[in-house]
Amino acid sequence: MYDMSRINAKGYFDAEDSEAARYEKKKALNDQRTTDYKSGSYTLGGGVVDPLPEDAPFFVKDYYDYYKTKRGYHPRSLNSNGGWNIIGCMSFMNQPILCYSNEIRSAVLVMHGEKAHSCYMGRDAFAHMMEGNPTPENKELLIISGAVHTDLYDGGGKNAIPFDKLVAFFRSNLQ
């Protein structure tokens, strides 16, 4: 679970969570949108950094281990190569997409790696979803011990994906 509206509006780990920071980011994105329009093409933000700097944050190393190796590299993968359009996620800054998650009545399983840089997003989203939720009995937060973010893409060679747990959850809740 990745909260794209939170990341775009507040930055990683909420490090850019201020009206001033959002204003500056919106100005830069609008300038980029104008530049892209004038050039007739979209500017890419760059995929996972290569070569990997020694002082890269853990989550960047995690992404590198997936997107820049045989494990997850693909010639058409945006993360493996040129990245996403810089303005591609612009609308997320103004739309907190999880705002009404506490009204979800259907079954929800939020799954995260314990060591994932994104785990705080899943924990917070789950907590919000449970606030006054009319059907809390079919919601679960599943934290995978020792797993990082990308381990849940493919198991990470650790058999990190708990398929038996997923099957049990779906059988129990999707009848």
C-alpha positions as CSV (number, residue, x, y, z in Angstrom):
1,M,0.0,0.0,0.0
2,Y,1.4,3.3,-1.1
3,D,-0.4,6.5,-0.4
4,M,0.4,8.4,-3.5
5,S,-1.6,11.5,-2.5
6,R,0.4,11.7,0.8
7,I,3.8,11.2,-0.9
8,N,3.0,13.9,-3.5
9,A,1.6,16.4,-1.1
10,K,3.9,15.9,1.9
11,G,7.0,14.1,0.5
12,Y,8.6,11.0,1.9
13,F,8.2,10.6,5.6
14,D,6.1,13.8,5.5
15,A,9.4,15.8,5.2
16,E,7.7,18.5,2.9
17,D,4.5,18.9,4.9
18,S,3.8,22.6,4.8
19,E,1.7,24.9,2.8
20,A,4.8,26.7,1.6
21,A,6.5,23.5,0.4
22,R,3.3,22.4,-1.5
23,Y,3.0,25.9,-3.0
24,E,6.5,25.7,-4.3
25,K,6.1,22.2,-5.6
26,K,2.8,23.2,-7.4
27,K,4.6,26.2,-9.0
28,A,7.4,24.0,-10.2
29,L,5.0,21.4,-11.6
30,N,2.9,24.1,-13.4
31,D,6.1,25.5,-14.9
32,Q,7.0,22.0,-16.0
33,R,3.5,21.5,-17.5
34,T,4.0,24.6,-19.6
35,T,7.4,23.5,-20.7
36,D,6.1,20.1,-21.7
37,Y,3.2,21.7,-23.6
38,K,5.6,23.9,-25.5
39,S,7.9,21.1,-26.4
40,G,5.2,18.7,-27.3
41,S,6.6,15.9,-25.1
42,Y,6.7,15.0,-21.4
43,T,9.9,15.3,-19.4
44,L,10.7,12.2,-17.4
45,G,11.7,12.4,-13.8
46,G,14.4,9.7,-14.0
47,G,14.0,6.2,-12.8
48,V,16.0,4.5,-10.0
49,V,19.4,6.1,-9.8
50,D,22.3,4.2,-11.4
51,P,25.0,3.9,-10.4
52,L,23.8,3.6,-6.8
53,P,25.6,6.1,-4.5
54,E,27.1,4.6,-1.3
55,D,25.1,7.1,0.8
56,A,21.8,6.3,-0.8
57,P,18.9,6.0,1.7
58,F,17.8,2.4,2.4
59,F,14.6,2.6,0.3
60,V,16.6,3.7,-2.7
61,K,18.9,0.7,-2.3
62,D,15.8,-1.5,-2.0
63,Y,14.4,-0.1,-5.2
64,Y,17.8,-0.5,-6.9
65,D,18.0,-4.1,-5.8
66,Y,14.7,-4.7,-7.6
67,Y,14.5,-2.4,-10.6
68,K,18.1,-2.4,-11.7
69,T,18.8,-6.1,-11.4
70,K,17.5,-9.2,-13.1
71,R,15.0,-9.5,-10.3
72,G,12.8,-6.7,-11.6
73,Y,14.5,-4.9,-14.6
74,H,12.6,-4.6,-17.8
75,P,13.4,-2.5,-20.8
76,R,10.0,-0.9,-20.7
77,S,9.8,-0.4,-17.0
78,L,9.6,3.3,-16.1
79,N,11.3,2.7,-12.7
80,S,14.1,0.7,-14.3
81,N,14.8,3.4,-16.9
82,G,13.7,7.0,-17.6
83,G,11.1,7.3,-14.8
84,W,7.6,8.7,-14.8
85,N,6.4,12.0,-16.3
86,I,7.4,14.7,-13.9
87,I,3.8,16.1,-14.0
88,G,2.2,12.7,-14.0
89,C,1.2,12.7,-10.3
90,M,0.4,16.4,-10.1
91,S,-3.3,15.8,-9.3
92,F,-2.5,13.7,-6.3
93,M,-1.4,16.8,-4.4
94,N,-5.0,18.0,-4.2
95,Q,-6.9,14.8,-3.7
96,P,-6.5,12.9,-0.4
97,I,-7.7,9.6,-2.0
98,L,-8.0,7.8,1.3
99,C,-10.2,10.5,2.9
100,Y,-13.3,8.3,3.1
101,S,-11.6,4.9,3.7
102,N,-13.3,4.7,7.0
103,E,-16.6,4.2,5.1
104,I,-15.4,1.1,3.3
105,R,-17.6,-1.9,4.1
106,S,-16.0,-4.5,1.9
107,A,-13.1,-6.6,3.1
108,V,-9.7,-4.9,3.1
109,L,-6.3,-6.5,3.7
110,V,-3.5,-3.9,4.0
111,M,-0.1,-5.7,3.7
112,H,3.3,-4.3,4.3
113,G,6.8,-5.4,4.9
114,E,8.0,-4.6,8.5
115,K,11.1,-2.9,7.2
116,A,9.5,-1.2,4.2
117,H,10.1,2.5,4.0
118,S,6.4,2.8,3.1
119,C,5.1,0.9,6.2
120,Y,4.1,4.1,8.0
121,M,1.7,4.8,5.1
122,G,-0.1,1.5,5.5
123,R,-0.2,1.7,9.3
124,D,-1.7,5.2,9.1
125,A,-4.1,4.4,6.4
126,F,-5.3,1.3,8.2
127,A,-5.8,3.3,11.5
128,H,-7.8,5.9,9.6
129,M,-9.9,3.3,7.9
130,M,-10.8,1.7,11.3
131,E,-11.9,5.1,12.8
132,G,-15.7,4.6,13.2
133,N,-15.8,2.0,10.4
134,P,-19.1,0.2,10.4
135,T,-17.5,-3.2,9.5
136,P,-14.2,-3.5,11.3
137,E,-14.4,-7.3,11.4
138,N,-13.4,-7.8,7.8
139,K,-10.4,-5.5,7.9
140,E,-6.8,-6.6,8.6
141,L,-3.4,-5.0,8.8
142,L,-0.8,-7.7,7.9
143,I,2.9,-6.8,8.7
144,I,5.4,-9.2,7.2
145,S,8.3,-9.7,9.5
146,G,11.7,-8.7,8.1
147,A,10.3,-7.8,4.6
148,V,11.1,-4.6,2.8
149,H,8.9,-2.9,0.3
150,T,10.0,-4.7,-2.9
151,D,9.9,-8.2,-1.2
152,L,6.2,-8.0,-1.6
153,Y,6.5,-7.6,-5.3
154,D,8.1,-11.0,-5.9
155,G,9.0,-12.5,-2.5
156,G,12.5,-11.1,-2.7
157,G,14.0,-14.6,-2.5
158,K,12.8,-14.7,1.1
159,N,9.4,-16.3,0.4
160,A,8.1,-13.1,2.0
161,I,4.6,-13.3,0.4
162,P,2.3,-15.2,2.7
163,F,0.1,-16.8,0.1
164,D,-1.6,-19.1,2.7
165,K,-2.6,-16.0,4.6
166,L,-3.9,-14.3,1.5
167,V,-5.9,-17.3,0.5
168,A,-7.4,-17.7,4.0
169,F,-8.4,-14.0,4.1
170,F,-10.0,-14.1,0.6
171,R,-11.8,-17.3,1.3
172,S,-13.1,-15.9,4.6
173,N,-14.2,-12.5,3.3
174,L,-15.0,-12.9,-0.4
175,Q,-18.0,-15.2,-0.4
